[in-house]
Amino acid sequence: MSKGKLYGVGVGPGNPELLTVKAVRVIQESDVVAVPRAGAGEQAALAIAAEYIGDKPVLHCDMPMTRDRAARDASHDRAADTICALLDEGKTVAFLTLGDPSVYSTCWYVHRRVAARGYAVEMVPGVPSFCAAAAALGRALCEDDEMLHIIPASHGALDAALDLPGGKVLMKAGKAILEVRDRLAARGVLQNAALVERCGMKGERIVSELDTLDDPTGYFSIILVKEDKA
């Protein structure tokens, strides 16, 4: 029996219409759909692709949202073990991830482990959340010779990153969103920033003036900061 193949499938930021044709085909042709069981992202990815999953079996991979590297590594190893067992049975597995599998994606950590064991793997790109957020705001992410920086806003490197020239995409701020807002204000760039929450999902919210923000936003939030041309 030939071994199966693992696909890391980006399902986009939230709107099912942003699923690519290839993503739809891979999901429909897969034997098993896998998702990380770590919080809201799992339910969102399943909901986005629900129309194409049908009654396929869904593998829920427990992956705690923690900065404990050992705990994360252990969960990724367990998921890889389970998926490799399915591949040994000749099954094709589609591992769903929000946005694109190459951008802060949980599925990437499993993908590379499975690849390192010699199994066939493939990444199916999806629309990144920051591209959808820029579209929702009706603005370009970068123009002419501008640089664009993708920054994990809650991981301690924000101040240094804000010194970089060009536009900024601030991701993964989570519960620290108000602190991030205050740090943008302290650096005098708050007027160049806008936030999009739940882009393409039910309850989408756009905040174009962050000084009016008085409550922490949800998990699905992103801040775009344009370079000041003045």
C-alpha positions, 0 to 999 in steps of 0.5 A: 500500500502506498503512503498518503499525503499531508496537505497544509491548507490555508482557508483564508481569514474568515470569508468562505468566498476567499477559499482558493479553488485548490484549497476546495479541491484538496479538502474535498478529495482528502480522506481526513480533515485535521485541525488544531484543538487550541481555541477559537481558531479551530472552530473558525477554520472548520466553519470556513470550510464546512461546506466542503468537509461534509461528513468526512472524519475530523481529527482534532489535534490538542495543541495548547496555546502556551509559550512553554516550548516543551509543551508545544513541542510535545503537542506537535509531536503527538499530532505528527504521530497521529497523522503519520499513522493515517498516512501509513494507511494510505489516507490523504490528510488536509490540515486546515489553518486560518490564513496562510500556512506559512504565516504564524501557522500551527500547522507548519510545526506539524507539517515540517515534522511529518516532512522530516520523517520522509512523508509526502507533504504540500502546502496550499497557500491561503489569503493572509489575514493582513491582506484581507484586512487591508482590503477591508480598510481600502488601503495598500499595505505598501507602495513604491519602494516601501518595506512591509514588516510583519510583527508579532506584537505581543512577543517583546520586540514591538519597540524595535520593530516600530523603528523599522522604515515602511508599513507594519502589520501587527499580529498576535497582540491578543489581550495586549491590544490596549498596551500596543495601542498605547505604545503606538500613541507614545511613538506618535504613529497612532494616527497612521494605525487602524484595527480590523477584528474578525475580518470576513467573519460575522461580527467584523469590526473596523476601528480606524481611530484607535484612540477611541478603543476602550476594550480589549479586542478578540483573538482575531485582531490585526493592526495595520500601520502605514508609513508616514509620508509627511 
